[in-house]
Each structure stands twice: as structure tokens, then as C-alpha cells.
Amino acid sequence: MDDEEFKRLRWRCRRGLLENDLVLERFLERYGAQLSEPDTDAFSKLLDYGDKALWELVTRRSEPADPDLLRVVELLRSCRRGNETRRT
């Protein structure tokens, strides 16, 4: 992903729900530079979700209907406060 695409994704991460803002920001900091094209596409699709639907995916209250989104949803879940794993 080039710098302009990364900036567009970062801009799209701005949400009305603070919890989503925090998770999306952590996600980009942690994984943004290493996202594959399919992961970037999946992340972009997830950014089209409304705040409530996205938060329900992050908190495991729902599962994505599209199996292509599952990997990125799992990465988002790992960025939720309390779910962080230590990086070595």
C-alpha cells in the first residue's frame, strides 16, 4: 500500500464511536505497513460498516458474513484494549 492509500485509510478510520477510533488506530499502527492487498481490501470493506456493526464484530458479538473479512476482524480484535498480545 502506498502512502496516499494509507492516508486515505487513516482518514476513513475516524468514527463517531471512540472505542472504534481507538481500535482502528491501534490496528493501523500495528499492522498497517504489512497489510497485503487482500487484507487492505477487507479492511476497506470493514470501514464501510456502521459504528455499531463494526463494534459488534470487534467485541465478538457477531461474526462477519463474508469469510474474506475474518482475518482482518481477528487482527482488529487483537487491538482491543485488554486483548493486546505482547510483541517481542
ZARO-608626 format. One record per residue: residue number from 1; residue in one letter; chain; z, x, y of N, C-alpha, C in turn. Coordinates in nm, 3 decimals, always signed. Layout:
   pos   code   unit      n.c3      n.c1      n.c2     ca.c3     ca.c1     ca.c2      c.c3      c.c1      c.c2
   NUM      A      A         Z         X         Y         Z         X         Y         Z         X         Y
...
***
This chain:
   pos   code   unit      n.c3      n.c1      n.c2     ca.c3     ca.c1     ca.c2      c.c3      c.c1      c.c2
     1      M      A    +0.000    +0.086    -0.116    +0.000    +0.000    +0.000    +0.000    +0.091    +0.123
     2      D      A    -0.086    +0.059    +0.218    -0.092    +0.140    +0.339    +0.015    +0.096    +0.438
     3      D      A    +0.029    +0.172    +0.544    +0.134    +0.149    +0.642    +0.122    +0.012    +0.710
     4      E      A    +0.000    -0.028    +0.741    -0.021    -0.158    +0.806    +0.019    -0.274    +0.714
     5      E      A    -0.017    -0.265    +0.589    +0.021    -0.369    +0.493    +0.172    -0.375    +0.478
     6      F      A    +0.235    -0.258    +0.475    +0.381    -0.253    +0.464    +0.445    -0.320    +0.587
     7      K      A    +0.393    -0.293    +0.704    +0.446    -0.355    +0.827    +0.428    -0.506    +0.824
     8      R      A    +0.314    -0.553    +0.774    +0.292    -0.698    +0.764    +0.392    -0.762    +0.667
     9      L      A    +0.415    -0.696    +0.553    +0.512    -0.749    +0.457    +0.652    -0.751    +0.519
    10      R      A    +0.689    -0.643    +0.587    +0.821    -0.638    +0.651    +0.836    -0.753    +0.751
    11      W      A    +0.732    -0.780    +0.828    +0.737    -0.888    +0.926    +0.754    -1.023    +0.855
    12      R      A    +0.685    -1.042    +0.743    +0.694    -1.167    +0.668    +0.830    -1.187    +0.603
    13      C      A    +0.908    -1.080    +0.592    +1.041    -1.088    +0.531    +1.143    -1.152    +0.623
    14      R      A    +1.111    -1.168    +0.749    +1.205    -1.231    +0.842    +1.220    -1.377    +0.804
    15      R      A    +1.342    -1.416    +0.773    +1.367    -1.550    +0.721    +1.473    -1.621    +0.804
    16      G      A    +1.481    -1.750    +0.786    +1.583    -1.829    +0.853    +1.719    -1.818    +0.785
    17      L      A    +1.719    -1.781    +0.660    +1.842    -1.769    +0.582    +1.882    -1.620    +0.576
    18      L      A    +1.994    -1.586    +0.636    +2.038    -1.447    +0.645    +2.046    -1.379    +0.509
    19      E      A    +2.092    -1.450    +0.408    +2.104    -1.392    +0.275    +1.968    -1.343    +0.224
    20      N      A    +1.863    -1.424    +0.247    +1.729    -1.381    +0.207    +1.685    -1.259    +0.288
    21      D      A    +1.713    -1.260    +0.419    +1.680    -1.144    +0.503    +1.737    -1.016    +0.443
    22      L      A    +1.864    -1.021    +0.406    +1.932    -0.902    +0.354    +1.872    -0.855    +0.222
    23      V      A    +1.847    -0.948    +0.132    +1.790    -0.913    +0.002    +1.649    -0.856    +0.019
    24      L      A    +1.569    -0.919    +0.102    +1.432    -0.873    +0.122    +1.429    -0.736    +0.188
    25      E      A    +1.517    -0.713    +0.283    +1.525    -0.582    +0.348    +1.566    -0.474    +0.248
    26      R      A    +1.667    -0.502    +0.167    +1.708    -0.405    +0.063    +1.594    -0.377    -0.035
    27      F      A    +1.524    -0.483    -0.071    +1.412    -0.470    -0.164    +1.306    -0.375    -0.108
    28      L      A    +1.268    -0.395    +0.018    +1.166    -0.308    +0.077    +1.214    -0.165    +0.090
    29      E      A    +1.340    -0.148    +0.127    +1.394    -0.012    +0.138    +1.392    +0.060    +0.003
    30      R      A    +1.429    -0.013    -0.100    +1.443    +0.045    -0.233    +1.311    +0.062    -0.306
    31      Y      A    +1.226    -0.041    -0.300    +1.107    -0.044    -0.384    +0.974    -0.047    -0.310
    32      G      A    +0.976    -0.069    -0.179    +0.852    -0.088    -0.104    +0.750    +0.021    -0.121
    33      A      A    +0.791    +0.145    -0.117    +0.698    +0.258    -0.124    +0.636    +0.274    -0.263
    34      Q      A    +0.698    +0.218    -0.365    +0.648    +0.239    -0.501    +0.586    +0.114    -0.563
    35      L      A    +0.567    +0.008    -0.486    +0.511    -0.115    -0.542    +0.365    -0.096    -0.582
    36      S      A    +0.333    -0.142    -0.701    +0.194    -0.142    -0.746    +0.120    -0.256    -0.676
    37      E      A    -0.010    -0.259    -0.689    -0.087    -0.367    -0.627    -0.046    -0.504    -0.684
    38      P      A    -0.031    -0.518    -0.818    +0.014    -0.649    -0.870    +0.154    -0.687    -0.819
    39      D      A    +0.243    -0.589    -0.806    +0.377    -0.618    -0.754    +0.371    -0.659    -0.607
    40      T      A    +0.285    -0.593    -0.531    +0.268    -0.628    -0.390    +0.214    -0.770    -0.378
    41      D      A    +0.118    -0.804    -0.463    +0.063    -0.941    -0.463    +0.170    -1.043    -0.500
    42      A      A    +0.251    -1.011    -0.600    +0.359    -1.102    -0.642    +0.461    -1.118    -0.530
    43      F      A    +0.498    -1.007    -0.465    +0.594    -1.013    -0.355    +0.538    -1.099    -0.241
    44      S      A    +0.412    -1.083    -0.212    +0.349    -1.163    -0.107    +0.354    -1.312    -0.142
    45      K      A    +0.329    -1.345    -0.268    +0.339    -1.485    -0.312    +0.481    -1.538    -0.294
    46      L      A    +0.578    -1.456    -0.328    +0.718    -1.498    -0.314    +0.754    -1.522    -0.167
    47      L      A    +0.694    -1.447    -0.077    +0.721    -1.466    +0.065    +0.666    -1.598    +0.117
    48      D      A    +0.577    -1.661    +0.041    +0.527    -1.794    +0.077    +0.626    -1.904    +0.040
    49      Y      A    +0.724    -1.872    -0.043    +0.826    -1.969    -0.082    +0.915    -2.003    +0.039
    50      G      A    +0.966    -2.122    +0.040    +1.065    -2.160    +0.141    +1.196    -2.089    +0.114
    51      D      A    +1.283    -2.087    +0.215    +1.410    -2.016    +0.203    +1.493    -2.064    +0.084
    52      K      A    +1.504    -2.195    +0.068    +1.588    -2.247    -0.039    +1.531    -2.209    -0.176
    53      A      A    +1.402    -2.225    -0.194    +1.339    -2.193    -0.323    +1.352    -2.044    -0.355
    54      L      A    +1.333    -1.960    -0.254    +1.346    -1.817    -0.275    +1.489    -1.779    -0.311
    55      W      A    +1.585    -1.836    -0.240    +1.726    -1.805    -0.268    +1.765    -1.850    -0.408
    56      E      A    +1.713    -1.963    -0.451    +1.744    -2.011    -0.586    +1.688    -1.918    -0.693
    57      L      A    +1.573    -1.855    -0.666    +1.522    -1.755    -0.759    +1.611    -1.632    -0.760
    58      V      A    +1.651    -1.586    -0.642    +1.734    -1.465    -0.632    +1.869    -1.486    -0.700
    59      T      A    +1.926    -1.604    -0.688    +2.058    -1.631    -0.744    +2.054    -1.685    -0.887
    60      R      A    +1.938    -1.682    -0.947    +1.918    -1.726    -1.086    +1.942    -1.875    -1.108
    61      R      A    +1.936    -1.952    -1.004    +1.948    -2.098    -1.019    +1.816    -2.158    -1.066
    62      S      A    +1.708    -2.080    -1.051    +1.577    -2.121    -1.102    +1.503    -1.998    -1.146
    63      E      A    +1.397    -2.021    -1.220    +1.310    -1.914    -1.268    +1.170    -1.940    -1.214
    64      P      A    +1.094    -1.833    -1.191    +0.959    -1.854    -1.138    +0.870    -1.923    -1.240
    65      A      A    +0.790    -2.018    -1.193    +0.697    -2.087    -1.282    +0.582    -1.995    -1.320
    66      D      A    +0.550    -1.902    -1.233    +0.442    -1.806    -1.255    +0.500    -1.680    -1.320
    67      P      A    +0.464    -1.649    -1.444    +0.522    -1.531    -1.510    +0.486    -1.399    -1.441
    68      D      A    +0.380    -1.398    -1.361    +0.341    -1.277    -1.289    +0.443    -1.240    -1.180
    69      L      A    +0.530    -1.333    -1.145    +0.629    -1.308    -1.041    +0.761    -1.255    -1.097
    70      L      A    +0.780    -1.265    -1.225    +0.910    -1.235    -1.286    +0.958    -1.093    -1.259
    71      R      A    +0.872    -0.994    -1.271    +0.914    -0.855    -1.248    +0.970    -0.837    -1.107
    72      V      A    +0.900    -0.890    -1.008    +0.945    -0.873    -0.869    +1.070    -0.956    -0.844
    73      V      A    +1.080    -1.073    -0.905    +1.202    -1.154    -0.892    +1.321    -1.076    -0.947
    74      E      A    +1.304    -1.010    -1.060    +1.413    -0.929    -1.116    +1.452    -0.815    -1.022
    75      L      A    +1.353    -0.752    -0.959    +1.383    -0.646    -0.862    +1.459    -0.704    -0.741
    76      L      A    +1.417    -0.820    -0.695    +1.489    -0.886    -0.585    +1.633    -0.915    -0.625
    77      R      A    +1.651    -0.963    -0.746    +1.786    -0.994    -0.793    +1.874    -0.870    -0.795
    78      S      A    +1.814    -0.755    -0.825    +1.892    -0.631    -0.827    +1.934    -0.588    -0.687
    79      C      A    +1.873    -0.645    -0.586    +1.904    -0.609    -0.447    +2.008    -0.702    -0.384
    80      R      A    +2.051    -0.801    -0.457    +2.152    -0.893    -0.406    +2.288    -0.824    -0.406
    81      R      A    +2.363    -0.842    -0.302    +2.495    -0.777    -0.292    +2.578    -0.810    -0.416
    82      G      A    +2.639    -0.710    -0.473    +2.716    -0.730    -0.595    +2.635    -0.705    -0.720
    83      N      A    +2.501    -0.705    -0.706    +2.415    -0.680    -0.821    +2.349    -0.543    -0.813
    84      E      A    +2.385    -0.465    -0.714    +2.321    -0.335    -0.699    +2.363    -0.243    -0.812
    85      T      A    +2.268    -0.169    -0.858    +2.297    -0.066    -0.957    +2.293    +0.068    -0.885
    86      R      A    +2.376    +0.158    -0.930    +2.380    +0.290    -0.866    +2.253    +0.366    -0.900
    87      R      A    +2.198    +0.428    -0.798    +2.079    +0.510    -0.817    +2.124    +0.655    -0.830
    88      T      A    +2.067    +0.722    -0.928    +2.103    +0.862    -0.947    +1.989    +0.953    -0.906
***
